[in-house]
């Protein structure tokens, strides 16, 4: 099964070489693809302005969907997503989303679209209970605009 991890730290940049070394140590978890995403965000706290540095790493084992479209971490705008597991109910999610006018494309698009396009609205609507809609997943979601990271 795939493997992923995140590093979040304030006021000191993430050592990318060390991060890549740590990610490569998980290659046996996902030998098919490796991906990273690095970002930073200025925040204001009681200490004043600080910079939060984020790093997301993923080792992919391709099982049902072998397309490059499903390479992780996914990023769109300020959102970053990685997950581990299979979305076995992607057909149900696809039906629910297309009923609401969201067109899906390839199987990679189904997986990406079903989870990502529904994750933020579902979390806003149902809060923590939304995670039950994606059984069999371990998920990391980062949003630099809102300075949030959710791991479930």
SETORSE-319924 format. One line per field, with one value per residue: residue number from 1; residue in three letters; x, y, z of N, C-alpha, C, O in turn. Coordinates in nm, 2 decimals, always signed. Each point is the difference from the previous one (the first is absolute). Layout:
// SETORSE-319924
seq (NUM|...)
type (Ala|...)
n.east (X|...)
n.north (Y|...)
n.up (Z|...)
ca.east (X|...)
ca.north (Y|...)
ca.up (Z|...)
c.east (X|...)
c.north (Y|...)
c.up (Z|...)
o.east (X|...)
o.north (Y|...)
o.up (Z|...)
// end
This chain:
// SETORSE-319924
seq (1|2|3|4|5|6|7|8|9|10|11|12|13|14|15|16|17|18|19|20|21|22|23|24|25|26|27|28|29|30|31|32|33|34|35|36|37|38|39|40|41|42|43|44|45|46|47|48|49|50|51|52|53|54|55|56|57|58|59|60|61|62|63|64|65|66|67|68|69|70|71|72|73|74|75|76|77|78|79|80|81|82|83|84|85|86|87|88|89|90|91|92|93|94|95|96|97|98|99|100|101|102|103|104|105|106|107|108|109|110|111|112|113|114|115|116|117|118|119|120|121|122|123|124|125|126|127|128|129|130|131|132|133|134|135|136|137|138|139|140|141|142|143|144|145|146|147|148|149|150|151|152)
type (Unk|Unk|Unk|Unk|Unk|Unk|Unk|Unk|Unk|Unk|Unk|Unk|Unk|Unk|Unk|Unk|Unk|Unk|Unk|Unk|Unk|Unk|Unk|Unk|Unk|Unk|Unk|Unk|Unk|Unk|Unk|Unk|Unk|Unk|Unk|Unk|Unk|Unk|Unk|Unk|Unk|Unk|Unk|Unk|Unk|Unk|Unk|Unk|Unk|Unk|Unk|Unk|Unk|Unk|Unk|Unk|Unk|Unk|Unk|Unk|Unk|Unk|Unk|Unk|Unk|Unk|Unk|Unk|Unk|Unk|Unk|Unk|Unk|Unk|Unk|Unk|Unk|Unk|Unk|Unk|Unk|Unk|Unk|Unk|Unk|Unk|Unk|Unk|Unk|Unk|Unk|Unk|Unk|Unk|Unk|Unk|Unk|Unk|Unk|Unk|Unk|Unk|Unk|Unk|Unk|Unk|Unk|Unk|Unk|Unk|Unk|Unk|Unk|Unk|Unk|Unk|Unk|Unk|Unk|Unk|Unk|Unk|Unk|Unk|Unk|Unk|Unk|Unk|Unk|Unk|Unk|Unk|Unk|Unk|Unk|Unk|Unk|Unk|Unk|Unk|Unk|Unk|Unk|Unk|Unk|Unk|Unk|Unk|Unk|Unk|Unk|Unk)
n.east (+0.08|-0.16|+0.14|-0.07|+0.08|-0.04|+0.05|-0.02|+0.06|+0.04|-0.09|-0.10|+0.15|-0.17|+0.07|+0.04|+0.19|+0.01|-0.06|+0.14|+0.14|-0.07|+0.00|+0.20|+0.00|-0.10|+0.21|+0.11|+0.02|+0.19|-0.01|-0.22|-0.06|+0.11|-0.07|+0.05|-0.01|+0.07|-0.01|-0.07|+0.02|-0.07|+0.13|-0.22|+0.20|-0.05|+0.04|-0.22|+0.11|-0.17|+0.20|-0.19|+0.13|-0.04|-0.02|-0.01|-0.04|+0.08|-0.07|+0.07|-0.19|+0.13|-0.19|-0.11|+0.10|-0.02|-0.21|+0.08|-0.17|+0.06|+0.10|+0.13|-0.10|-0.19|+0.01|-0.09|+0.11|-0.17|-0.14|-0.01|+0.06|-0.05|+0.05|-0.11|+0.06|-0.15|+0.00|-0.01|+0.02|+0.20|-0.02|+0.04|+0.21|+0.08|-0.06|+0.11|+0.20|+0.01|-0.03|+0.20|-0.02|+0.02|+0.09|-0.09|+0.20|+0.21|+0.09|+0.14|-0.08|-0.02|+0.18|+0.11|-0.07|+0.02|+0.21|+0.14|-0.06|+0.08|+0.21|+0.09|-0.06|+0.12|+0.20|+0.00|-0.01|+0.16|+0.11|+0.02|-0.19|+0.08|+0.11|-0.18|+0.03|+0.15|-0.17|+0.06|-0.10|+0.19|-0.08|+0.08|-0.08|+0.08|-0.01|+0.11|-0.14|-0.06|+0.16|-0.06|-0.02|-0.05|-0.02|-0.02)
n.north (-0.12|+0.11|+0.14|+0.03|+0.18|+0.04|+0.18|-0.01|+0.16|+0.02|+0.16|-0.19|+0.12|-0.04|-0.13|+0.16|+0.11|+0.16|+0.20|+0.13|+0.12|+0.20|+0.19|+0.10|+0.14|+0.18|+0.03|-0.06|+0.20|+0.10|-0.22|+0.01|+0.05|+0.16|+0.03|+0.18|+0.04|+0.16|+0.01|+0.19|+0.01|+0.17|-0.01|+0.00|+0.05|-0.16|-0.18|+0.00|+0.16|-0.12|-0.11|-0.01|-0.13|+0.02|-0.18|+0.01|-0.16|-0.02|-0.16|+0.03|-0.04|-0.03|+0.10|+0.14|+0.13|-0.07|+0.07|+0.07|-0.07|-0.21|+0.10|-0.13|+0.15|-0.04|+0.07|+0.10|+0.11|+0.07|-0.07|-0.08|-0.12|-0.07|-0.15|-0.07|-0.09|-0.15|+0.10|-0.11|+0.17|-0.08|-0.22|-0.11|-0.06|-0.19|-0.20|-0.07|-0.10|-0.21|-0.14|-0.03|-0.17|-0.17|+0.15|-0.21|-0.02|+0.07|-0.20|+0.04|+0.01|-0.20|-0.11|+0.04|-0.07|-0.22|-0.07|-0.01|-0.11|-0.21|-0.02|+0.11|-0.05|-0.17|+0.05|+0.08|-0.15|-0.13|+0.16|+0.02|+0.10|+0.21|+0.04|+0.06|+0.22|+0.04|-0.13|-0.08|+0.16|+0.02|+0.12|+0.06|+0.12|+0.05|+0.12|+0.00|-0.06|-0.22|-0.02|-0.09|-0.09|-0.10|-0.05|-0.11)
n.up (+0.00|-0.11|-0.10|+0.21|-0.11|+0.22|-0.14|+0.22|-0.15|+0.22|-0.14|-0.06|-0.13|-0.15|+0.16|-0.16|+0.04|+0.16|-0.07|-0.13|+0.13|+0.09|-0.13|-0.02|+0.18|-0.10|-0.06|+0.18|+0.09|-0.07|-0.05|+0.05|+0.21|-0.12|+0.20|-0.14|+0.22|-0.15|+0.22|-0.10|+0.22|-0.13|+0.18|+0.06|+0.09|+0.16|-0.13|-0.05|-0.11|-0.08|+0.02|-0.12|+0.12|-0.22|+0.13|-0.22|+0.14|-0.21|+0.14|-0.21|+0.11|-0.19|+0.07|+0.13|+0.15|-0.21|+0.01|-0.20|-0.12|-0.01|-0.18|+0.13|+0.12|+0.11|-0.21|+0.17|-0.16|+0.12|-0.16|+0.21|-0.18|+0.20|-0.16|+0.19|-0.19|+0.08|-0.21|+0.20|+0.15|-0.08|+0.01|+0.19|+0.06|-0.09|+0.09|+0.18|-0.04|-0.07|+0.18|+0.10|-0.15|+0.15|-0.15|-0.03|+0.10|+0.00|-0.08|-0.17|-0.21|-0.10|-0.07|-0.19|-0.21|-0.06|-0.06|-0.18|-0.18|+0.05|-0.08|-0.18|-0.21|-0.10|-0.09|-0.21|-0.17|-0.09|-0.11|+0.22|+0.05|-0.03|+0.19|+0.12|-0.05|+0.17|-0.06|+0.20|+0.11|-0.13|+0.16|-0.20|+0.18|-0.20|+0.18|-0.20|-0.16|-0.01|-0.15|-0.20|+0.20|-0.19|+0.22|-0.20)
ca.east (-0.08|+0.07|+0.04|+0.02|+0.03|+0.01|+0.08|-0.05|+0.08|+0.00|+0.12|+0.12|-0.04|+0.02|+0.12|-0.06|+0.08|-0.04|-0.14|+0.00|+0.07|-0.10|-0.10|+0.05|+0.01|-0.13|-0.02|-0.07|-0.14|-0.06|+0.11|-0.04|+0.02|+0.03|-0.04|+0.01|-0.06|+0.05|-0.06|+0.01|-0.11|+0.02|-0.11|+0.02|-0.03|+0.03|+0.14|+0.01|+0.00|+0.09|-0.02|-0.02|+0.05|-0.08|+0.05|-0.08|+0.07|-0.08|+0.05|-0.12|-0.02|-0.12|-0.07|-0.11|+0.02|+0.14|+0.03|+0.08|-0.09|-0.02|+0.13|-0.02|-0.12|-0.08|-0.01|-0.08|+0.00|+0.07|-0.03|+0.09|-0.07|+0.05|-0.07|+0.05|-0.11|-0.08|-0.13|-0.08|-0.14|+0.01|-0.12|-0.11|+0.04|-0.01|-0.14|-0.05|+0.06|-0.05|-0.14|+0.02|+0.06|+0.14|+0.03|+0.13|+0.06|+0.05|-0.01|+0.09|-0.08|-0.10|+0.05|+0.04|-0.12|-0.09|+0.05|+0.03|-0.12|-0.10|+0.06|-0.02|-0.14|-0.05|+0.06|-0.08|-0.14|-0.01|+0.11|+0.08|-0.08|+0.02|+0.10|-0.06|-0.04|+0.11|+0.06|+0.12|+0.10|+0.07|+0.00|+0.06|-0.05|+0.05|-0.05|+0.08|-0.08|-0.06|+0.10|-0.05|+0.04|-0.08|+0.05|-0.10)
ca.north (+0.12|+0.13|+0.07|+0.15|+0.07|+0.14|+0.07|+0.14|+0.07|+0.15|+0.09|-0.05|-0.08|-0.15|-0.05|-0.08|-0.12|-0.09|-0.04|-0.10|-0.12|-0.07|-0.06|-0.11|-0.12|-0.07|-0.04|-0.13|+0.02|+0.04|+0.00|+0.05|+0.14|+0.08|+0.14|+0.09|+0.13|+0.09|+0.13|+0.08|+0.09|+0.10|+0.00|+0.09|-0.06|+0.09|+0.03|+0.08|-0.07|-0.12|-0.08|-0.14|-0.08|-0.12|-0.09|-0.12|-0.11|-0.12|-0.11|-0.06|-0.14|+0.01|-0.12|+0.01|+0.11|+0.01|+0.12|+0.11|+0.10|-0.03|+0.02|+0.08|+0.08|+0.08|+0.14|+0.09|+0.12|-0.01|-0.13|-0.11|-0.12|-0.13|-0.10|-0.14|-0.09|+0.01|+0.05|-0.11|+0.05|+0.11|+0.00|+0.07|+0.15|+0.06|+0.02|+0.11|+0.13|+0.03|+0.05|+0.14|+0.07|+0.00|-0.10|-0.07|-0.05|-0.14|-0.06|+0.08|+0.12|-0.04|-0.01|+0.13|+0.09|-0.04|+0.04|+0.14|+0.09|-0.01|+0.00|+0.13|+0.02|-0.10|+0.03|+0.12|-0.04|-0.10|+0.00|-0.12|-0.11|-0.02|-0.10|-0.14|-0.02|-0.05|-0.11|-0.06|+0.10|+0.08|+0.13|+0.13|+0.11|+0.13|+0.12|+0.11|+0.12|+0.01|-0.05|-0.12|-0.13|-0.11|-0.14|-0.09)
ca.up (+0.00|-0.01|+0.12|-0.01|+0.12|-0.01|+0.10|+0.02|+0.10|+0.00|+0.00|-0.06|-0.12|+0.01|-0.07|-0.11|-0.02|+0.11|-0.02|-0.11|+0.05|+0.08|-0.09|-0.08|+0.09|+0.00|-0.14|+0.00|+0.02|-0.12|-0.09|-0.13|-0.02|+0.12|-0.02|+0.12|-0.02|+0.11|+0.00|+0.13|+0.03|+0.11|+0.09|+0.11|+0.12|+0.11|-0.01|-0.12|-0.12|-0.01|-0.12|+0.01|-0.12|-0.02|-0.10|-0.02|-0.08|-0.02|-0.08|-0.06|-0.05|-0.09|+0.00|-0.09|-0.10|-0.02|-0.08|+0.06|+0.05|+0.14|+0.08|+0.12|+0.05|-0.09|+0.04|-0.08|+0.07|+0.13|+0.06|-0.02|+0.05|-0.02|+0.08|-0.01|+0.00|-0.12|+0.02|-0.06|-0.03|-0.09|-0.09|+0.07|+0.01|-0.14|-0.03|+0.08|-0.05|-0.13|+0.02|+0.04|-0.11|+0.00|-0.10|+0.03|-0.13|+0.01|+0.14|+0.09|+0.03|+0.09|+0.13|+0.04|+0.01|+0.11|+0.14|+0.02|-0.03|+0.10|+0.14|+0.07|+0.03|+0.10|+0.13|+0.04|+0.03|+0.10|+0.09|+0.01|-0.05|-0.14|-0.03|-0.01|-0.14|-0.07|+0.08|-0.05|-0.03|+0.09|-0.08|+0.04|-0.08|+0.04|-0.06|+0.04|+0.01|+0.13|+0.09|+0.07|-0.04|+0.06|-0.02|+0.05)
c.east (+0.09|+0.05|+0.01|+0.03|+0.01|+0.09|-0.06|+0.09|-0.01|+0.14|+0.13|-0.03|+0.03|+0.12|-0.05|+0.08|-0.03|-0.14|+0.00|+0.06|-0.10|-0.11|+0.05|+0.01|-0.14|-0.03|-0.06|-0.15|-0.07|+0.11|-0.03|+0.03|+0.03|-0.03|+0.02|-0.07|+0.05|-0.07|+0.03|-0.11|+0.04|-0.13|+0.03|-0.04|+0.04|+0.15|+0.03|-0.01|+0.10|-0.03|-0.01|+0.04|-0.06|+0.07|-0.09|+0.07|-0.09|+0.07|-0.13|+0.01|-0.13|-0.07|-0.12|+0.02|+0.15|+0.04|+0.09|-0.09|-0.02|+0.13|-0.03|+0.13|-0.07|+0.00|-0.09|-0.02|+0.08|-0.03|+0.11|-0.07|+0.09|-0.08|+0.06|-0.12|-0.07|-0.13|-0.09|-0.14|+0.00|-0.11|-0.12|+0.03|-0.01|-0.14|-0.06|+0.05|-0.06|-0.15|+0.00|+0.07|+0.15|+0.04|+0.14|+0.05|+0.06|-0.01|+0.09|-0.08|-0.11|+0.05|+0.04|-0.13|-0.09|+0.04|+0.02|-0.12|-0.10|+0.06|-0.03|-0.15|-0.05|+0.06|-0.07|-0.14|-0.01|+0.11|+0.07|-0.08|+0.02|+0.10|-0.06|-0.05|+0.11|+0.07|+0.13|+0.11|+0.07|+0.03|+0.08|-0.05|+0.06|-0.06|+0.08|-0.07|-0.06|+0.10|-0.05|+0.06|-0.09|+0.06|-0.10|+0.03)
c.north (+0.12|+0.05|+0.15|+0.06|+0.15|+0.05|+0.14|+0.06|+0.15|+0.05|-0.06|-0.09|-0.15|-0.03|-0.10|-0.13|-0.11|-0.05|-0.11|-0.13|-0.09|-0.06|-0.12|-0.13|-0.07|-0.06|-0.14|+0.01|+0.03|+0.02|+0.06|+0.14|+0.07|+0.14|+0.08|+0.14|+0.08|+0.13|+0.07|+0.10|+0.09|-0.01|+0.11|-0.06|+0.10|+0.04|+0.09|-0.08|-0.12|-0.07|-0.14|-0.07|-0.14|-0.09|-0.13|-0.10|-0.12|-0.10|-0.08|-0.14|+0.01|-0.14|+0.00|+0.10|+0.02|+0.13|+0.11|+0.11|-0.01|+0.01|+0.10|+0.06|+0.07|+0.15|+0.08|+0.13|-0.01|-0.13|-0.10|-0.12|-0.12|-0.10|-0.14|-0.09|+0.01|+0.05|-0.10|+0.05|+0.12|+0.01|+0.07|+0.15|+0.06|+0.03|+0.12|+0.13|+0.04|+0.05|+0.15|+0.09|+0.01|-0.12|-0.06|-0.05|-0.14|-0.05|+0.08|+0.13|-0.04|+0.00|+0.14|+0.09|-0.04|+0.04|+0.15|+0.10|-0.02|+0.02|+0.13|+0.03|-0.09|+0.04|+0.13|-0.03|-0.09|+0.00|-0.13|-0.13|-0.03|-0.11|-0.14|-0.02|-0.06|-0.11|-0.05|+0.09|+0.06|+0.13|+0.11|+0.11|+0.12|+0.11|+0.12|+0.13|+0.01|-0.05|-0.12|-0.13|-0.10|-0.13|-0.09|-0.14)
c.up (+0.00|+0.14|-0.02|+0.13|-0.03|+0.11|+0.00|+0.11|-0.02|-0.01|-0.04|-0.12|+0.02|-0.09|-0.10|-0.02|+0.11|-0.02|-0.11|+0.05|+0.09|-0.09|-0.07|+0.10|+0.00|-0.14|+0.00|+0.02|-0.14|-0.11|-0.14|-0.03|+0.13|-0.03|+0.12|-0.04|+0.12|-0.01|+0.13|+0.00|+0.11|+0.09|+0.11|+0.13|+0.11|-0.01|-0.12|-0.13|+0.00|-0.14|+0.04|-0.13|+0.00|-0.11|+0.01|-0.09|-0.01|-0.08|-0.04|-0.04|-0.09|+0.00|-0.10|-0.11|-0.02|-0.08|+0.08|+0.06|+0.15|+0.08|+0.11|+0.04|-0.11|+0.05|-0.10|+0.08|+0.13|+0.07|-0.04|+0.06|-0.03|+0.08|-0.03|+0.01|-0.14|+0.03|-0.07|-0.03|-0.10|-0.10|+0.06|+0.01|-0.14|-0.03|+0.07|-0.05|-0.14|+0.00|+0.04|-0.11|+0.00|-0.09|+0.04|-0.13|+0.01|+0.14|+0.09|+0.04|+0.09|+0.15|+0.05|+0.02|+0.11|+0.14|+0.01|-0.02|+0.11|+0.14|+0.07|+0.03|+0.11|+0.14|+0.06|+0.05|+0.13|+0.11|+0.00|-0.05|-0.15|-0.03|-0.02|-0.15|-0.09|+0.08|-0.06|-0.04|+0.12|-0.08|+0.07|-0.09|+0.05|-0.08|+0.04|+0.02|+0.14|+0.11|+0.08|-0.06|+0.07|-0.03|+0.06|-0.04)
o.east (+0.11|-0.05|+0.04|-0.03|+0.02|+0.02|-0.01|+0.01|-0.02|+0.10|+0.11|-0.09|+0.09|+0.01|-0.04|-0.06|-0.02|-0.03|-0.07|-0.04|-0.01|-0.04|-0.07|+0.01|+0.00|-0.12|-0.08|-0.07|-0.12|+0.05|+0.09|+0.04|-0.04|+0.02|-0.02|-0.02|-0.01|-0.02|+0.04|-0.05|+0.05|-0.11|+0.12|-0.12|+0.04|+0.04|+0.12|-0.05|+0.11|-0.10|+0.08|-0.04|-0.01|+0.04|-0.03|+0.05|-0.07|+0.07|-0.08|+0.10|-0.11|+0.06|+0.01|-0.04|+0.07|+0.11|-0.01|+0.05|-0.04|+0.00|-0.07|+0.10|+0.06|+0.00|+0.01|-0.06|+0.11|+0.06|+0.04|-0.05|+0.06|-0.06|+0.07|-0.08|+0.04|-0.06|-0.04|-0.06|-0.09|-0.04|-0.06|-0.09|-0.04|-0.03|-0.07|-0.07|-0.02|-0.04|-0.10|+0.04|+0.05|-0.02|+0.09|-0.07|-0.08|-0.05|-0.03|+0.00|-0.04|-0.06|-0.04|-0.02|-0.05|-0.08|-0.06|-0.01|-0.09|-0.08|-0.06|-0.03|-0.08|-0.08|-0.03|-0.05|-0.08|-0.01|+0.02|+0.06|-0.03|-0.01|+0.07|-0.03|-0.03|+0.10|+0.02|+0.09|-0.06|+0.05|-0.01|+0.02|-0.01|-0.02|-0.02|+0.03|+0.00|-0.04|+0.01|+0.03|-0.01|+0.04|-0.03|-0.07)
o.north (+0.00|-0.05|+0.04|-0.06|+0.04|-0.06|+0.06|-0.05|+0.05|-0.05|+0.06|-0.09|-0.04|+0.04|-0.11|-0.10|-0.12|-0.12|-0.10|-0.11|-0.12|-0.12|-0.10|-0.11|-0.12|-0.04|-0.03|-0.09|-0.03|+0.11|+0.02|+0.04|-0.05|+0.05|-0.05|+0.03|-0.04|+0.05|-0.06|+0.04|-0.04|+0.01|+0.04|-0.05|+0.12|+0.10|+0.04|-0.11|+0.01|+0.03|-0.06|+0.04|-0.06|+0.05|-0.05|+0.04|-0.04|+0.03|-0.05|-0.04|+0.01|-0.10|-0.06|-0.02|+0.04|+0.01|+0.00|+0.08|+0.09|-0.04|+0.10|-0.05|+0.05|+0.02|-0.02|+0.00|-0.04|-0.02|-0.01|+0.01|-0.02|+0.03|-0.02|+0.01|+0.07|-0.02|+0.01|-0.07|+0.08|+0.11|+0.08|+0.09|+0.12|+0.11|+0.08|+0.10|+0.11|+0.08|+0.07|+0.11|+0.08|-0.12|+0.07|-0.01|-0.09|+0.07|+0.02|+0.04|+0.08|+0.05|+0.04|+0.06|+0.09|+0.05|+0.06|+0.09|+0.10|+0.02|+0.00|+0.04|+0.04|-0.01|+0.01|+0.06|+0.02|-0.08|-0.07|-0.09|-0.11|-0.06|-0.08|-0.12|-0.04|+0.01|+0.02|-0.03|+0.01|-0.01|+0.01|-0.01|+0.03|-0.01|+0.05|+0.08|+0.11|-0.01|+0.00|-0.01|+0.01|-0.03|+0.01|-0.10)
o.up (+0.05|+0.10|-0.11|+0.11|-0.11|+0.11|-0.10|+0.11|-0.11|+0.07|+0.01|+0.02|+0.08|-0.11|+0.03|-0.03|-0.04|+0.02|+0.02|-0.05|-0.01|+0.03|-0.02|-0.05|+0.05|-0.03|-0.09|-0.03|-0.02|-0.02|-0.08|-0.11|+0.11|-0.11|+0.12|-0.11|+0.12|-0.11|+0.10|-0.10|+0.11|-0.05|+0.01|+0.01|-0.03|+0.06|-0.02|+0.00|+0.04|-0.06|+0.07|-0.10|+0.11|-0.10|+0.10|-0.10|+0.09|-0.10|+0.08|-0.07|+0.06|-0.04|-0.10|-0.11|+0.09|-0.04|+0.12|+0.08|+0.06|+0.12|-0.01|-0.04|-0.09|+0.12|-0.12|+0.11|-0.01|+0.10|-0.12|+0.11|-0.10|+0.10|-0.10|+0.09|-0.09|+0.11|-0.12|-0.09|-0.01|-0.05|-0.06|-0.02|-0.01|-0.06|-0.05|+0.00|-0.02|-0.08|-0.04|+0.03|-0.08|+0.03|+0.03|-0.10|+0.01|+0.09|+0.12|+0.11|+0.09|+0.09|+0.11|+0.11|+0.07|+0.08|+0.09|+0.08|+0.02|+0.10|+0.11|+0.11|+0.09|+0.10|+0.12|+0.10|+0.09|+0.09|-0.10|-0.04|-0.05|-0.10|-0.06|-0.03|-0.11|+0.06|-0.12|-0.07|+0.11|-0.11|+0.12|-0.13|+0.12|-0.12|+0.12|+0.08|+0.06|+0.12|+0.13|-0.11|+0.12|-0.12|+0.12|+0.03)
// end
